[in-house]
Amino acid sequence: MNLTIDEKLQILKELENGIKPTELCTKYKTAISTIYSIKKNKQKLLNVEKYGSCTNNKIRKSMKQPFFPKL
């Protein structure tokens, strides 16, 4: 299952509130390694949220930048 950036940010908030990663695995139907990867990439996700140039940034699934951003 692919998570949107909004869902990943929600997972980060829930981790900060003390919810266990195993509970989040069940809730979002993902592997525990996915939860830990989201936790590891916290700063990248926060930067995408803060500096995202796309209006539908929350529904995106990838943080990858375009190869030719000026086109």
C-alpha positions in Angstrom: 0.0 0.0 0.0 1.3 3.4 -0.9 0.9 6.2 1.6 0.3 9.8 0.7 2.5 12.5 2.2 -0.4 13.6 4.4 -0.7 10.1 5.8 3.0 9.9 6.4 2.9 13.2 8.3 0.0 11.9 10.3 2.1 8.8 11.2 4.9 11.1 12.4 2.4 13.0 14.7 1.1 9.8 16.1 4.6 8.5 16.8 5.4 11.8 18.6 2.2 11.3 20.7 3.5 7.9 21.9 1.6 5.5 19.7 3.6 2.3 19.2 4.9 1.5 15.7 3.2 -1.9 15.8 -0.2 -0.2 16.4 0.4 2.1 13.4 1.3 -1.0 11.2 -2.1 -2.4 11.9 -3.9 0.9 11.5 -2.3 1.8 8.1 -1.8 -1.8 6.9 1.9 -1.4 6.3 5.0 -3.2 7.4 6.9 -2.1 10.5 9.9 -1.3 8.3 7.7 1.3 6.5 6.9 3.0 9.8 10.6 3.1 10.7 11.5 4.5 7.3 9.0 7.3 7.7 10.5 8.0 11.1 14.0 8.0 9.7 13.0 10.4 6.8 11.1 12.8 9.2 13.1 15.9 8.2 12.6 15.3 4.5 8.8 14.9 5.0 8.7 18.1 7.0 10.6 20.0 4.3 8.2 18.7 1.7 5.3 19.9 3.8 6.9 23.3 4.4 8.5 24.1 1.0 6.3 22.1 -1.3 5.4 24.0 -4.4 2.6 21.8 -5.5 -1.0 22.8 -4.5 -2.0 19.2 -4.1 1.2 18.4 -2.1 -0.7 16.5 0.6 -2.0 13.8 -1.8 1.3 13.1 -3.5 3.0 9.8 -2.7 6.5 10.7 -3.7 9.0 13.3 -2.5 11.1 13.0 -5.5 11.9 16.3 -7.3 11.4 16.7 -11.1 14.4 16.3 -13.3 13.6 19.6 -15.1 11.8 21.7 -12.5 11.6 24.9 -14.8 9.6 23.2 -17.6 
